[in-house]
Amino acid sequence: MKSKICLIRHGITEGNKKRLYYGHADIDLAEEGVAELTALAQAGLYPDGTDADFYTTDLKRTHQTLKLIYGDRAHQQLEALKEINFGDFEMKRYQDLKENEAYKTWLKDPQGDLAPPNGESVKAFYERIAAGFEDLKKRHALKELAMRHSGKEALSIVVCHGGTISAIMECIFPGEKDNFYQWIPDPGHGYMLTLEDEKVTKAELF
């Protein structure tokens, strides 16, 4: 049985515009983000959500993105798919941190073992996202089961974060891109994953 999981990155925030480190900081969409998402939805970028299951993380920007695209929809929250926690570096720019010794040490850690003060290491982030995606697939499998006699494809729609999506894609397709950043979709965009027998067989960028 074929089914689909749609991963959507939330819209533009002031954090994006100002190039801030922010992950767990609970900030709203920027006016530009609201306008862009509205235009993308009107242009028909997103899949029909009539029979879909919906998920967000527990942050305002993902709730707001879901509402702008699909209206008020019942949805579940997947905290395990939140963006990385930058700890004491949250809501700061490179210019704010470049003389900070902890920041300079963190930048020199190519293995991702070090965490920012009061934050999360890249390695721990990847482990959390991998576990969160496995949980999502289990929930999606129940959706498939519920729709097996409907003649329709099961669809789960997840509004989350650029880093989260990139980490998921690296877990699914290890080594296919040169680095993590090449997987990150633009705000409001994402990937449509096709699953067969609970395994991802195809990913389409939209």
N, C-alpha and C positions, 0 to 999 in steps of 0.2 A: 504494500500500500504506500502510495506517495502522499506526502503532506508537506507543509511549509511553515517555517518560522521566519518572521520578518523582524529584523533588528533596525531600529530607527534611532539615530542620534538626535538628541534634543536640539532646539533652535539656539540661535546666537544669544549670548549673555554679555554683560559688561566685562566679565572675566575673560571671554574670548577677545573682545575688542581691545582691552588694555593689556593683553598677554600676561595675565596673572597666573600664578600657580593656584589652582583651586580644584578640589575634588569633592570633599565632604562639606565644604561651605555651601550653605543652602541659599543660593541666590536666585533671583527671578530672571526670566527672559528679558532681554533688552527690547525696546520698541522695534528695533530693526529685526529682531528675531521673530516677533509676533507678526510683523508685516510679511516677512519672507515665508514663514510657515503657512500663513493664510493663502498666499499666492501659489505656493506649491500644491496645497490641498485643492485649490480651485482648478489648477492645471491637470489634476488627475494623477499625480505622481504616486499616490499611496494605494495599496490594495483595498478592495471592498472589505469592510470589517463586519458585515452583517452577521455572520456566524462565528466570528473569531473570539478567542480568549485574549484578554488584554492584560498586560503587565507594565508596571513602571518600577523605578527604584523609589525610595521614600523621600525624594528631594523635589522641591517645588518646580524646578525647571522641567522635569520629566512629566509631572502631572499637567503642567500648563501646556506642554507640547501635545500630549495626548488629547486634551480637551480642544485645542485649536484645530487639530486634524479630524478628530472623530466625534466631537461633542462630549456630553456627559456620558461616560461609559463606566459600568461596573468593572473594576479591575483589581488585580492582586498586586501586592508589593513584594519585590525581590531585593531585599537589602544586600544580599550577597553579590549583586551585580552593580553596586555603586562604584563610582570612580575611585581611583587611588586616593588615599588619605595623605596629604602633604604635611600634616601636623603643623608645626610652628611656621612653616613656609606658606601656609594657606593665605590667599589674597595678597600676596606680595609678588613683585616683579623681579627679574634678574637684577635690575639696577638697585633694588632695595636690599638685595641679599649678597651681592658680589664680594663684599668685604667680610661676610659672616664666615667664620672658620668652619662651623658645622656644615654650612652649605657648600663650601669649597671641597671639603672632604667627601660629602655626599656625591658631588659631581664627578669625582675621580674614582667612583666605584663601578667598574664596567660589568661586574657580575650581578649587580642588583641586590647585594646582601644587606647593605646599610639602609636604615630607615631615617628619615628626617626626625629631629626631636619631636616626640609625641605623635609620630606618624607611622607610615607603613612602608616597608621595603618593596621594591619592584617584585622580588621573588615571592614575598607573601601575597602581594596583589595578584600575581598570576595564579597562585595556588587557590586563592579565594574565588577568582573568576572561573577557573576550571571546575571547581566544585559547584559553583552557582549555575553554570551552564548545564552540568549533569542533572541538577535538580530541575532546571527548566525542561530538559528533554523528558524527564520522568512525568512531569505535569502534562507536557505535550502528548506523550504516549496515551495518557488517560483521555485526552481530547480526541485522539485518533480512535480509541476504543468506542467512545460515545457516538462517533459519527460514522462508524464502519458500515452501517446499513443505509446511510442517507444519500449515497451517490455523490457526495461532495468531498472536496479535499479539506482536511483539518487545517486550520490556520491559527497560529499564535502570533500576536503582535506585541513586541517588547520595545518600549521607549526607554533608552538608557543613555550611555555616554560614549564619547569617542574612544577613550582609552579602554573602556570595557569591551567595546565592539572589536577593537584591534586585538586585544588579548584573546578573545573568543576565536577570531579568525586565525591567529597564530597557533592556537591549540588544535584547530581543525586541520589546518594546512601548514604544518611546520616546515620552515625552510623555503616556502614558496615565494616569499618577498625578502628583500635584502635586510629590511629592518621593520621594527614595530610601527613606525610612523607611516609607512607606505600603505598600511591597511586602514588608516583612519579616514572615514568618510567625512564629507563636508557637513556642517550643521544642517539638520533637517533631512539628511539623506541616510543611506544605510545599505544593508544587504538583505536580499531575499534568499533564504536557505531552503533547498529542496532536500527532504529526507526520504530515504527508502529503507524499510526495516530498521528504523530508528537511527540510521547513520546518515550524516550529511554527505550528499553526493554532488551537490552543485551549489554555487554561490554567485548571485548576480548583483552587481552594484547598481544602485538607482539614485 
